[in-house]
Amino acid sequence: MAHLFRDLSLGHSKRESTPPPLQTKPRMPPSKLTSTDLQSPLGQLASQLTDSDLRLTAYDVFLAVCRTSSSKPLSSSASASNSDSLGYNSPSQNNNHSPNSPALQRSLTSAAASKMKKALGLKSPGSKKSPGSGPGSGEGKSKRPTTVGELMRIQMRIPETVDSRVRRALLRIGGGLVGRRIESVVLPLELLQQLKQSDFTDQQEYDAWQKRNLKVLEAGLLLHPRVSLDKSNNASQRLRQIIHAALDRPIETGKNNESMQVLRSAVMSLASRSDGSFSDSCHWADGIPLNLRLYEMLLETCFDINDETSIVEEVDELMEHIKKTWVVLGINQMLHNLCFTWVLFHRFVATGQVEMDLLYAADGQLAEVAKDAKATKDPGYSRILSSTLTSVLGWAEKRLLAYHDTFDSGNIYTMQGIVSLGVSAAKILVEDVSSEYRRKRKGEVDVARNRIDTYIRSSLRTAFAQRMEKADSSRRASKNQPNPLPVLAILAKDVGELAVHETKVFSPILKGWHPLAAGVAVATLHSCYANEIKQFMSGIMELTPDAVQVLRAADKLEKDLVQIAVEDAVDSEDGGKAIIREMPPYEAETAIANLVKGWIKTRLDLRNGLTGICNKRYGIHRQIKKDMLPLQLKY
């Protein structure tokens, strides 16, 4: 039978020339993930491969490596039900594969707590539905997946007909892999060689499948190759022409015809180019970003399709098999840590930012990424690292630079996790990616404290501007009422309430990264109000009731803010002197005193002026009386 398998690797089986029986595609549970504004930092593909294309290709890779990395192929509900007709239990197969493959055929169990979930700090609720137990998980029956293969098929939402077809092709390919490793095979090429139109339910499905595999070859060998292409490379030009022609007019696959021979020649010429590793590996799916996007699809399967905020109980076994794809995708532990961090973080965002365990798990993975970043200066890894961390940090800072608008009583519990994630990403970017940091002494830069300082000042300035608009609106609304409060008096009251809210709600959280969080907050508010009160004071010409109200309100606000700063800095090294220096006094009391003095002086001057006028008038009157006296005596 071995020679038969080798012959089948280049042609097709007459025994399987008839199409498989039509099966109704099971309805997979629809994804409940919400759309986000987060673009994958792992890289955008230049080809027109959709997420569905990538998922199907990732599943092909997963099945291929797991089938050839152990002594027995994976089983799923599809393969188990069709095993006799497909030859899975044939004598020749049993000669090559042990019937007892503990790595791939062992039953899945969640009785023991997952070591991986425990390490990530993820909970394991006991009453949660298992993948495959929801609607559409089978042919109207609720059942639990019993093998890794079946679990993976369900998690990747692969119809059983597709799974069965890929397995048949891999069985044919397997005969030609005697003495060879899976990484020496260009899987899309071999699938095109083994499957023909009659293996599909209809022409449309066949055309879509062929185009997908051709686009994968284009992406892996031409657009994103691991080994850079020379523009004058004849094989690349020939392959590009073949693919573009085939996308317009499909080629006949499943045969060892001239079209397939030409395609094979061009593909193998490009895939077999050495990357300097002295191995016989074919490089068709290990170029960035294609390999990272495919691996991202595989890591997504760790999340339960029935509860997309939870990681499946069998994640240890699933991850063990996912890692077997490294040899084909060119992934290592560092890239795995980075990709898994992104997947955890993205899942937290896409599921509504409610499952804090996912956020804490992503933050925990960042600790591993930080170790990797210090251990390598590989430029390719550094680019992906920078892109990923910039995306994470950008998302976090969009919320933290105006955290008064982001967090309220309903979601304040998420703030600490988001701050921690943002600070962790910033530290790696500054300490391990930025060249500027390396030029300075490490003691000169406190990344965490600097970031928190920026968040506090930015958010409080935004909040102050909003209170300013609110105070102005309140003033306009009450202008027809008797004795309305001046705008700055209203603002002083609002700012005081904002300061109290800040110290009670936000400062306790931020103090974990900045010991003077409350002090920085009140210093910022003091500075914002200072700009307004100084401008007001410079325009006061005389003592009025409105002026007194505003100045008294400003004086009270300043004393309250200074008191908060002093209390916050009681345990600091300088006793809060640096913060207090940021709060030059408004001198509202002095201004009031000066206005009172000016008012008194004005009144005294007025009195003296009136007295002089009176005296002058009295003198004229006496002079007139004196002049009139002789006339009076005469008459």
C-alpha positions in Angstrom: 0.0 0.0 0.0 2.9 2.3 0.6 3.7 2.5 -3.1 0.0 3.3 -3.7 0.2 6.2 -1.3 3.3 7.5 -3.2 1.5 7.2 -6.5 -1.5 9.0 -5.0 0.7 11.9 -4.0 1.1 12.8 -7.6 -2.2 11.8 -9.0 -5.6 10.8 -7.7 -7.4 7.7 -6.5 -9.9 6.1 -8.8 -11.6 4.6 -5.7 -12.4 8.1 -4.6 -13.3 9.6 -7.9 -16.9 10.0 -7.0 -17.9 13.0 -4.9 -18.6 12.4 -1.2 -22.2 12.2 -0.1 -23.8 15.6 0.4 -24.0 16.6 4.0 -26.0 19.4 5.5 -23.6 21.9 6.8 -24.1 22.3 10.6 -24.9 25.8 11.8 -22.0 27.1 13.8 -22.9 29.5 16.7 -22.5 33.0 15.4 -19.7 35.1 16.8 -20.7 37.7 19.3 -17.5 39.7 19.1 -18.1 43.4 18.6 -16.2 45.3 16.0 -13.3 47.4 17.3 -11.2 50.2 15.9 -8.1 48.1 16.6 -6.2 47.1 13.6 -4.0 44.0 14.0 -0.5 45.2 14.7 0.8 41.8 13.5 0.7 43.2 10.0 -1.7 43.7 7.1 -1.5 41.3 4.2 -0.9 42.7 0.7 -3.0 39.9 -0.7 -6.8 39.7 -0.7 -7.1 36.9 1.9 -10.1 37.2 4.2 -10.2 36.2 7.8 -12.2 33.2 6.7 -9.4 32.3 4.2 -6.8 32.6 6.9 -8.8 30.5 9.3 -9.3 27.6 6.8 -5.6 27.7 5.9 -4.6 27.7 9.5 -6.8 24.6 10.1 -5.1 22.9 7.1 -1.7 23.6 8.7 -2.9 22.4 12.1 -4.2 19.1 10.7 -1.1 18.5 8.7 1.5 19.0 11.4 -0.5 17.2 14.1 -1.1 14.2 11.7 2.6 13.9 10.9 4.1 14.8 14.3 2.7 11.8 16.1 2.0 8.2 15.4 -1.7 8.5 14.6 -3.8 11.1 12.9 -6.3 13.3 14.8 -9.8 12.0 14.9 -13.0 14.1 14.8 -16.6 13.3 14.7 -16.4 13.4 10.9 -13.4 11.1 10.6 -14.7 8.7 13.2 -18.0 8.3 11.4 -16.3 7.7 8.1 -13.2 5.9 9.2 -14.0 2.6 7.5 -14.8 4.1 4.1 -11.7 6.3 4.2 -9.3 3.5 5.2 -8.3 4.8 8.6 -8.5 1.4 10.0 -6.8 -0.4 7.1 -3.9 -2.8 7.9 -1.5 -0.7 5.9 -2.3 2.3 8.1 -1.9 0.4 11.3 1.5 -0.7 10.1 2.6 3.0 10.0 0.5 4.4 12.9 0.2 3.1 16.4 -3.4 2.5 17.5 -2.7 4.2 20.8 -1.6 7.8 20.3 -1.8 9.4 23.8 -0.8 12.8 22.4 -3.6 13.2 19.9 -6.2 10.5 20.6 -6.6 10.8 24.4 -10.0 11.9 25.6 -10.3 15.5 26.6 -11.1 16.1 30.2 -11.5 19.2 32.4 -11.5 17.4 35.7 -8.1 18.7 36.6 -7.5 22.5 36.7 -5.7 23.8 33.6 -2.1 24.7 34.5 -2.1 27.3 31.8 -5.3 29.0 33.0 -4.0 28.9 36.6 -0.7 30.6 35.4 -2.7 33.3 33.6 -4.9 33.8 36.6 -8.0 32.8 34.7 -11.0 31.3 36.5 -12.4 27.9 35.7 -16.2 27.9 36.3 -17.5 24.4 36.6 -21.0 25.0 35.2 -19.9 26.4 31.8 -21.0 24.8 28.6 -18.3 23.0 26.7 -17.5 23.8 23.0 -19.8 21.8 20.8 -22.6 21.7 23.4 -24.5 24.7 22.0 -26.9 25.0 19.1 -25.6 23.8 15.8 -22.8 21.8 17.4 -23.8 18.7 15.6 -26.7 17.1 13.9 -29.3 18.2 16.4 -27.5 16.6 19.3 -25.6 18.1 22.2 -22.3 16.4 22.7 -19.0 17.2 24.1 -15.9 17.0 21.9 -13.8 14.0 22.9 -10.6 14.6 21.1 -8.3 17.5 20.3 -9.1 17.2 16.6 -12.8 17.4 17.1 -12.4 20.3 19.6 -10.2 22.2 17.1 -12.7 21.7 14.3 -15.5 23.1 16.4 -13.5 26.0 17.8 -12.4 27.0 14.3 -16.0 26.7 13.0 -15.0 24.2 10.3 -17.9 22.3 8.7 -17.5 18.5 8.9 -17.5 18.2 5.1 -14.5 20.5 4.9 -12.7 18.6 7.7 -13.3 15.3 6.0 -12.1 16.5 2.7 -8.8 17.9 4.1 -8.2 14.6 6.0 -8.7 12.6 2.8 -6.1 14.8 1.0 -3.7 14.5 3.9 -4.0 10.7 3.9 -3.1 10.7 0.2 -0.2 13.2 0.8 1.0 11.0 3.7 2.0 8.2 1.4 4.5 10.5 -0.2 6.0 11.8 3.1 7.9 8.6 4.0 11.2 9.8 5.5 10.2 13.5 5.1 9.0 16.1 7.6 5.9 18.2 7.2 8.0 21.4 7.0 9.5 20.1 3.8 6.1 20.2 2.1 4.3 23.2 0.6 0.9 22.3 1.9 -1.3 24.4 -0.5 0.5 22.9 -3.5 0.0 19.4 -2.3 -3.7 20.0 -1.6 -4.1 21.4 -5.1 -2.4 18.3 -6.4 -4.6 15.9 -4.5 -8.1 17.4 -4.6 -10.2 17.9 -7.7 -13.6 19.4 -8.6 -15.5 16.1 -7.8 -14.3 16.3 -4.2 -16.5 19.4 -3.7 -20.2 19.8 -3.3 -20.4 22.3 -6.1 -18.4 24.4 -8.6 -18.6 27.5 -6.5 -17.1 25.9 -3.5 -14.3 24.3 -5.6 -13.4 27.7 -7.2 -13.3 29.4 -3.9 -11.1 26.7 -2.5 -8.7 26.8 -5.4 -8.4 30.6 -5.3 -7.8 30.6 -1.6 -4.8 28.2 -2.0 -3.4 30.2 -4.9 -3.7 33.4 -2.9 -1.9 31.7 0.0 0.9 30.7 -2.3 1.1 34.3 -3.6 1.1 35.7 -0.1 3.7 33.3 1.2 6.1 33.1 -1.7 5.7 36.5 -3.5 4.2 39.1 -1.3 5.6 38.2 2.2 8.4 35.7 1.6 10.7 34.7 4.5 13.7 35.0 2.2 13.7 38.3 0.2 13.1 38.0 -3.5 15.4 39.2 -6.2 13.4 41.3 -8.7 15.1 39.4 -11.5 14.0 36.0 -10.1 12.5 34.1 -13.0 10.6 31.7 -10.8 8.8 34.5 -9.0 7.8 36.1 -12.3 6.6 32.8 -13.6 4.6 32.0 -10.5 3.0 35.4 -10.5 1.8 34.9 -14.1 0.5 31.4 -13.3 -1.5 32.6 -10.3 -3.0 35.6 -12.0 -4.0 33.5 -14.9 -5.5 30.8 -12.7 -7.5 33.4 -10.7 -9.2 34.4 -14.0 -9.5 30.9 -15.4 -9.2 28.1 -12.8 -6.7 25.3 -13.6 -7.6 21.6 -13.4 -6.3 20.3 -10.1 -6.1 16.8 -8.7 -4.0 15.6 -11.6 -0.4 15.4 -12.5 -1.0 17.4 -15.7 1.2 20.0 -17.4 -0.5 22.9 -15.5 0.2 21.4 -12.1 3.8 20.5 -13.1 4.5 24.1 -14.2 3.0 25.3 -10.9 5.0 22.8 -8.9 8.2 23.8 -10.5 7.8 27.5 -9.8 6.5 27.0 -6.3 9.3 24.6 -5.2 12.0 26.8 -6.8 10.9 29.6 -4.5 10.0 27.7 -1.4 13.2 25.7 -1.3 15.4 28.8 -1.1 17.6 28.7 2.0 17.2 31.2 4.8 20.6 30.3 6.2 19.4 27.8 8.7 20.8 24.7 6.8 17.5 22.9 6.9 15.4 21.3 4.2 12.4 23.3 5.3 10.2 24.8 2.6 9.4 28.5 3.3 5.8 29.2 2.2 4.0 30.2 5.4 6.8 31.5 7.6 7.2 35.1 6.3 5.9 38.0 8.4 3.1 38.9 8.6 1.4 35.9 7.0 2.7 33.5 9.6 1.6 35.8 12.5 -1.9 36.2 11.1 -2.2 32.4 10.6 -0.9 31.8 14.1 -3.3 34.5 15.5 -6.2 32.4 14.0 -5.0 29.3 15.8 -4.6 31.1 19.1 -8.2 32.4 18.8 -9.4 28.9 19.2 -8.4 28.9 22.8 -11.6 30.9 23.5 -14.9 29.0 23.9 -17.2 29.6 21.0 -20.2 29.4 23.4 -18.7 31.9 25.9 -16.3 34.1 24.1 -14.9 35.7 27.2 -13.7 32.3 28.5 -10.8 30.1 27.6 -11.7 26.5 27.1 -10.9 24.0 29.9 -8.8 21.9 27.5 -6.5 24.8 26.6 -3.4 23.0 27.8 -3.9 20.2 25.3 -5.0 22.5 22.6 -2.0 24.8 23.0 0.3 21.8 23.0 -0.9 21.0 19.5 -1.0 24.5 18.3 2.6 24.9 19.1 3.4 22.1 16.7 2.7 24.5 13.9 5.8 26.5 14.8 7.9 24.4 12.4 5.8 25.4 9.4 4.9 29.0 10.5 8.4 29.9 11.7 7.1 30.8 15.1 9.3 30.8 18.3 8.6 31.3 22.0 9.1 35.1 21.7 6.7 35.5 18.9 4.2 33.2 20.6 4.3 35.3 23.8 3.8 38.5 21.8 0.9 37.1 19.6 -0.8 35.5 22.7 -0.6 38.9 24.5 -2.3 40.6 21.6 -5.0 37.9 21.3 -5.8 38.1 25.0 -5.9 41.9 24.9 -8.0 42.1 21.7 -10.5 39.6 23.1 -10.9 41.7 26.2 -11.7 44.7 24.0 -13.9 42.9 21.5 -16.1 41.3 24.2 -17.1 44.7 25.7 -14.2 45.2 28.2 -16.1 43.3 31.0 -14.0 40.2 31.6 -11.1 41.6 33.7 -9.4 38.2 33.8 -8.5 38.6 30.2 -7.0 42.0 30.8 -5.0 40.7 33.7 -3.9 37.7 31.7 -2.7 40.0 28.9 -0.8 42.1 31.4 0.8 39.0 32.8 1.9 37.9 29.3 3.4 41.4 28.9 5.8 40.5 31.7 7.1 37.6 29.6 7.3 39.9 26.6 9.4 42.3 28.6 11.9 39.5 29.4 12.1 38.6 25.7 12.6 42.3 24.7 15.6 42.5 26.9 17.0 39.3 25.6 17.0 40.0 21.9 17.6 42.9 19.5 16.4 41.1 16.4 15.1 43.9 14.1 12.2 41.9 12.7 11.0 41.0 16.2 11.5 44.6 17.4 9.3 45.9 14.6 6.4 43.6 15.5 7.0 44.3 19.2 6.9 48.1 18.7 3.8 47.8 16.5 1.9 45.7 19.0 2.8 47.7 22.1 2.1 51.0 20.3 -1.4 49.6 19.5 -2.0 48.5 23.1 -0.6 51.7 24.5 -2.6 53.9 22.1 -5.9 52.1 23.1 -5.1 52.5 26.8 -4.1 56.2 26.5 -7.2 57.1 24.6 -9.0 56.2 27.8 -6.5 57.4 30.4 -5.7 60.8 29.0 -9.3 61.7 29.8 -10.1 59.2 32.4 -12.9 61.3 34.0 -14.9 60.8 30.8 -14.0 57.1 30.5 -14.6 55.8 34.0 -17.6 56.0 36.3 -19.1 54.0 39.1 -20.2 51.4 36.6 -16.7 50.6 35.2 -14.2 52.0 37.7 -13.1 48.5 38.5 -11.5 48.3 35.0 -9.3 51.3 35.5 -6.5 49.7 37.5 -6.1 46.9 34.9 -6.0 49.4 32.0 -3.5 51.6 33.8 -1.3 48.6 34.5 -1.4 47.4 30.9 -0.7 50.8 29.5 2.2 51.4 31.9 3.7 48.0 31.2 3.5 48.6 27.4 5.1 52.1 27.8 7.9 50.7 29.9 8.9 48.1 27.3 8.6 50.7 24.5 10.8 53.2 26.4 13.3 50.9 28.1 13.8 48.2 25.4 12.8 49.7 22.1 13.6 53.4 22.4 17.2 54.3 21.6 16.9 57.6 23.4 16.4 55.7 26.7 19.6 53.7 26.2 21.5 57.0 25.9 20.4 58.1 29.3 21.1 56.6 32.7 18.2 54.4 33.8 17.9 56.2 37.1 17.0 59.4 35.2 13.7 58.0 33.8 10.8 56.7 35.8 8.5 55.6 33.0 5.6 54.6 35.2 5.6 57.8 37.2 5.9 60.0 34.1 3.0 58.3 32.3 0.7 58.6 35.3 1.7 62.3 35.7 0.7 62.8 32.1 -2.6 61.1 32.5 -3.5 63.0 35.6 -2.6 66.4 34.2 -4.3 65.8 30.8 -7.5 64.4 32.3 -7.8 67.2 34.9 -7.3 69.9 32.3 -10.1 68.3 30.2 -12.4 68.0 33.3 -11.7 71.6 34.3 -12.6 72.9 30.8 -15.9 71.0 31.0 -16.6 72.5 34.5 -15.9 75.9 33.0 -18.5 75.4 30.3 -20.9 74.1 32.9 -20.4 77.1 35.2 -20.9 79.5 32.3 -24.2 77.7 31.4 -25.3 77.9 35.0 -24.6 81.7 35.0 -26.7 82.2 31.9 -29.5 80.1 33.2 -29.7 82.2 36.4 -29.2 85.7 35.0 -32.9 86.6 35.5 -32.8 85.4 39.1 -32.0 87.9 42.0 -28.4 88.0 43.0 -27.0 85.3 40.7 -23.6 84.0 41.5 -20.6 85.1 39.4 -19.2 82.5 37.0 -15.9 82.2 38.8 -17.6 81.7 42.1 -19.6 78.8 40.6 -16.4 77.4 39.0 -14.5 77.5 42.3 -17.2 75.4 43.9 -17.3 72.9 41.1 -13.5 72.6 41.0 -13.5 72.0 44.8 -16.0 69.2 44.3 -13.9 67.8 41.4 -10.8 67.7 43.6 -12.6 65.8 46.4 -14.0 63.3 43.8 -10.5 62.9 42.3 -8.9 62.1 45.7 -11.7 59.6 46.7 -12.1 57.8 43.4 -9.1 58.0 41.1 -6.1 58.9 43.3 -6.1 55.7 45.3 -5.8 53.7 42.1 -3.1 55.9 40.5 -1.1 56.1 43.7 0.1 52.6 43.0 2.3 54.1 40.2 2.7 57.7 41.4 3.1 58.4 45.2 1.8 62.0 44.8 -1.1 61.3 42.5 -3.6 63.5 44.5 -1.0 66.2 44.8 -0.4 66.4 41.1 -4.2 66.5 40.5 -4.8 69.4 42.9 -1.8 71.2 41.6 -3.2 70.9 38.0 -6.6 72.2 39.1 -4.9 75.0 41.0 -3.0 76.0 37.9 -6.1 75.9 35.7 -8.1 78.1 38.1 -5.1 80.4 38.5 -5.3 81.4 34.9 -8.9 82.5 35.3 -8.7 84.2 38.6 -5.5 86.1 37.7 -7.2 87.5 34.6 -10.2 88.4 36.7 -8.2 90.2 39.4 -6.2 92.2 36.8 -9.5 93.7 35.6 -11.0 94.6 39.0 -11.0 98.4 39.5 -13.2 98.7 42.6 -14.7 96.7 45.4 -18.1 95.2 44.4 -20.3 92.4 45.8 -19.4 90.2 42.8 -15.7 90.7 43.2 -15.9 89.9 46.9 -17.8 86.7 46.2 -15.3 85.5 43.6 -12.2 86.3 45.6 -13.6 84.6 48.8 -14.5 81.5 46.7 -11.0 81.5 45.2 -9.4 81.8 48.6 -11.4 78.9 50.0 -10.7 76.8 46.9 -7.0 77.4 47.2 -6.9 76.5 50.9 -8.7 73.3 50.2 -6.4 72.3 47.4 -3.3 73.1 49.4 -4.6 71.1 52.3 -5.1 68.0 50.0 -1.6 68.4 48.6 0.0 68.6 52.0 -1.9 65.6 53.3 -1.0 63.6 50.2 2.7 64.4 50.5 3.1 63.7 54.2 5.2 60.6 53.6 7.1 61.9 50.6 10.8 62.6 50.8 10.5 66.4 50.4 7.3 66.7 52.3 5.5 67.9 49.3 7.6 71.0 48.6 7.9 70.3 44.9 4.1 70.1 44.6 3.5 73.2 46.7 6.0 75.1 44.5 3.7 74.4 41.6 0.9 76.3 43.5 1.9 80.0 43.7 -0.8 81.7 45.9 -3.7 83.5 44.3 -3.3 86.2 46.9 -7.1 86.6 47.0 -7.1 87.9 50.6 -4.4 90.5 49.7 -6.5 91.5 46.7 -9.6 91.9 49.0 -7.6 93.9 51.5 -6.2 96.2 48.7 -9.7 96.7 47.3 -11.0 97.6 50.8 -8.2 100.0 51.3 -8.9 101.5 47.9 -12.6 101.7 48.7 -11.8 103.5 52.0 -9.4 105.9 50.4 -11.9 106.7 47.7 -14.6 107.4 50.3 -12.2 109.5 52.3 -11.1 111.4 49.3 -14.7 112.0 48.4 -15.5 113.2 51.9 -12.6 115.5 51.9 -13.6 116.8 48.5 -17.1 117.5 49.7 -15.8 119.2 52.8 -13.6 121.5 50.7 -16.5 122.4 48.5 -18.7 123.1 51.5 -16.0 125.2 53.1 -15.4 127.1 49.9 -19.1 127.8 49.6 -19.3 128.8 53.3 -16.4 131.3 52.8 -18.1 132.9 49.8 -21.3 133.2 51.8 -19.5 135.0 54.7 -17.7 137.3 52.3 -21.0 138.3 50.7 -22.5 138.9 54.1 -19.5 141.1 55.0 -19.8 143.1 51.8 -23.5 143.6 52.4 -23.0 144.8 56.0 -22.3 148.5 55.1 -25.4 148.6 53.0 -27.5 147.2 55.7 -26.1 149.9 58.2 -26.7 152.7 55.7 -30.3 151.8 55.2 
